[in-house]
Amino acid sequence: MARTWAQLPTGRVVRLGGVSTETITLALEPLPDDAPAIVTYAPPPTTSVSNLVTTLLAEFETAAVELFPSWLPGAEGITGPGGASIPAVRAIALRTASATRHFGPFLADLAEQALRGTARGTEKFPHEIRALGLARILAYSFRRDRAAILMRVPQGLSPVAEDILAAASEWLADRGGFGVWLTGAPLTSVDRIESMTIRLPAEAVALIRSVPEPPSDEHPTPRLTYPPVTGRPHPASQAEQRLEAALSICDWAAGRAWNQPYQSGLLSNRIRVDLVWWDERCIVEVDDDRHRERDTFAADRQRDVRLQQDGYAVLRFTDDQVLNDVTAVLTHLERYLQSRRSGTFEGSRHAW
């Protein structure tokens, strides 16, 4: 029986069978309302369960630092480690922990490290405390009560490597409370993991089937990816951060909103747009290398058509364009928005 996101277990390891990783990833954009907070992880080669767990926890702590302050209510106005910022953020963390299930010392140390811009400093805590704390932090970052890891199983693992991956996944589920959902290559030598089927939107499945296989030189997938937080540029996107920093000092850029959900109609699937000016019906997408992949490229084209039919203009810029010539991007955006506001609309769905 196919399960919904809400019916998939946390605190356990299961394999999501019958559907590709690409299809699942596409269906998670944006994060469904009934899903836990889901991060995607492509494990590196390793020689032991301990090494894999240590590596994963370090990368999750880096993600938590990037996501700050979304997981610490009351810390939104605190930036940088100067002055009284460190004592203030630690006090907020300890107060938050006293009213929640968080472990106060770990939460306070991680909040301090977020202000300092580094994930170093929490290694003194046992792995069990870090895993449980990070699961809660990731869940709350997206206002969910659970967290799950979509684990991309690499091709060609040896029986020993398969057992290491399975055991590390079981440890994370047992000690951290994560749901660990395996996708990708099957584990041919490990038979203790239950397989489940996820119910996905027909649109996502049909889209993957309609496009050709990706070329062999496709860009590699980052090891750890996670969704954006609504209302903010994606913490892991240098291009989105750079663009927001530039827009924040431009009067004409008022009215913008980052990473917003959008639904064309009751019968259509929700999508997420990177940046939008609702009044001007102008959407900006900042595309990294992932948008060259077959599934993402096809989904982009499909959603652009839907948005245009709803009266929105879609401007697409690459990461390189934003990072290498943000002034040109601003010039184009200002001209486009002013033409929208004055009723002399000109432009296309591609920036240049």
Long-range contacts (C-beta under 8 A, 24 or more apart in sequence): 1-197, 2-197, 2-198, 2-199, 3-196, 3-197, 3-198, 3-199, 4-34, 4-198, 4-199, 5-32, 5-34, 5-35, 5-36, 5-198, 6-34, 6-35, 8-148, 8-179, 8-181, 8-196, 8-198, 9-179, 10-36, 10-146, 10-147, 10-148, 10-173, 10-177, 10-178, 10-179, 11-173, 11-174, 11-177, 11-178, 11-179, 12-173, 12-179, 12-180, 12-194, 13-166, 13-169, 13-170, 13-173, 13-180, 13-181, 13-182, 13-193, 14-179, 14-180, 14-181, 14-182, 14-193, 14-194, 14-195, 14-196, 15-181, 15-182, 15-183, 15-186, 15-187, 15-193, 15-194, 15-195, 15-196, 16-181, 16-182, 16-183, 16-195, 16-196, 16-197, 16-198, 17-195, 17-196, 17-197, 18-197, 19-183, 19-197, 19-198, 19-200, 19-205, 20-183, 20-208, 21-150, 21-152, 21-183, 21-184, 22-208, 22-293, 22-294, 22-295, 23-200, 23-204, 23-205, 23-208, 23-295, 24-150, 24-183, 24-198, 24-200, 25-150, 25-295, 26-204, 26-207, 26-208, 26-295, 26-296, 26-299, 27-200, 27-201, 27-204, 28-150, 28-227, 29-227, 29-271, 29-272, 29-299, 30-227, 30-261, 30-270, 30-271, 30-272, 31-142, 31-227, 35-144, 35-148, 36-139, 36-144, 36-145, 36-146, 36-147, 36-148, 36-179, 37-138, 37-139, 37-141, 37-142, 37-144, 37-146, 37-147, 37-148, 37-226, 37-227, 38-147, 38-148, 38-149, 38-150, 38-226, 38-227, 39-63, 39-138, 39-147, 39-148, 39-149, 39-150, 39-224, 39-225, 39-226, 40-149, 40-150, 40-152, 40-224, 40-225, 40-226, 41-149, 41-150, 41-151, 41-152, 41-223, 41-224, 42-152, 42-154, 42-221, 42-222, 42-223, 42-224, 43-151, 43-152, 43-154, 43-165, 43-168, 43-223, 44-223, 45-161, 46-161, 46-164, 47-164, 48-164, 49-164, 49-167, 49-168, 49-171, 52-164, 52-165, 52-168, 53-127, 53-131, 53-168, 53-171, 53-172, 54-127, 56-168, 56-172, 57-127, 57-130, 57-131, 57-134, 58-119, 59-223, 59-224, 60-134, 60-138, 60-224, 61-110, 61-113, 61-119, 61-122, 61-130, 61-134, 62-119, 62-224, 63-138, 63-224, 63-226, 63-235, 63-236, 64-110, 64-114, 64-119, 64-134, 64-137, 64-138, 64-141, 65-110, 65-113, 65-114, 65-117, 65-118, 65-119, 66-235, 66-236, 67-137, 67-138, 67-141, 67-226, 67-229, 67-235, 68-111, 68-114, 68-115, 69-114, 70-140, 70-141, 70-142, 70-229, 70-232, 71-137, 71-138, 71-140, 71-141, 72-96, 72-107, 72-111, 75-111, 78-115, 79-115, 80-115, 81-112, 81-115, 81-116, 85-115, 86-112, 86-115, 89-114, 89-115, 100-136, 101-136, 102-133, 102-136, 102-137, 103-129, 103-132, 103-133, 106-130, 106-133, 107-133, 107-137, 110-137, 127-175, 128-175, 128-176, 131-171, 131-172, 131-175, 131-176, 131-178, 132-175, 132-176, 132-177, 134-176, 135-176, 135-177, 135-178, 138-226, 141-229, 142-227, 142-229, 146-177, 146-179, 147-177, 147-178, 147-179, 148-178, 148-179, 148-180, 148-181, 149-178, 149-179, 149-180, 149-181, 150-181, 150-183, 151-180, 151-181, 151-182, 151-183, 151-184, 152-183, 152-184, 152-221, 153-182, 153-183, 153-184, 153-185, 153-186, 153-187, 154-184, 154-185, 155-184, 155-185, 156-185, 157-185, 157-187, 159-188, 159-189, 162-187, 162-188, 162-189, 162-190, 163-189, 163-190, 166-190, 166-192, 166-193, 201-269, 203-269, 204-269, 207-295, 207-298, 207-299, 207-302, 208-295, 210-298, 211-294, 211-295, 211-297, 211-298, 212-294, 213-294, 214-293, 214-294, 218-292, 218-293, 219-289, 219-290, 219-292, 219-293, 221-290, 228-258, 228-259, 228-272, 229-259, 230-258, 230-259, 230-260, 230-261, 231-257, 231-258, 231-259, 231-260, 232-258, 232-259, 233-258, 233-259, 234-259, 234-274, 237-286, 237-288, 237-319, 238-319, 238-323, 239-286, 239-288, 239-317, 239-319, 239-322, 239-323, 240-274, 240-275, 240-286, 240-322, 242-322, 242-323, 242-326, 243-275, 243-286, 243-322, 243-326, 243-329, 246-326, 246-329, 246-330, 247-330, 247-333, 250-330, 250-334, 252-334, 252-337, 252-338, 253-333, 253-334, 253-337, 255-279, 255-280, 262-307, 264-306, 264-307, 264-309, 264-310, 268-306, 271-303, 271-306, 273-307, 277-337, 277-340, 280-337, 280-340, 280-341, 281-311, 281-312, 281-313, 281-340, 282-312, 282-313, 282-315, 282-336, 282-337, 282-340, 283-307, 283-312, 283-313, 283-314, 283-315, 284-314, 284-315, 284-316, 284-317, 284-333, 285-314, 285-315, 285-316, 285-317, 286-317, 286-318, 286-319, 286-322, 287-316, 287-317, 287-318, 287-319, 288-318, 288-319, 289-319, 304-349, 308-349, 313-340, 313-345, 313-347, 313-349, 314-349, 315-347, 315-349, 315-350, 315-351, 316-349, 316-350, 316-351, 317-351, 321-351, 321-352
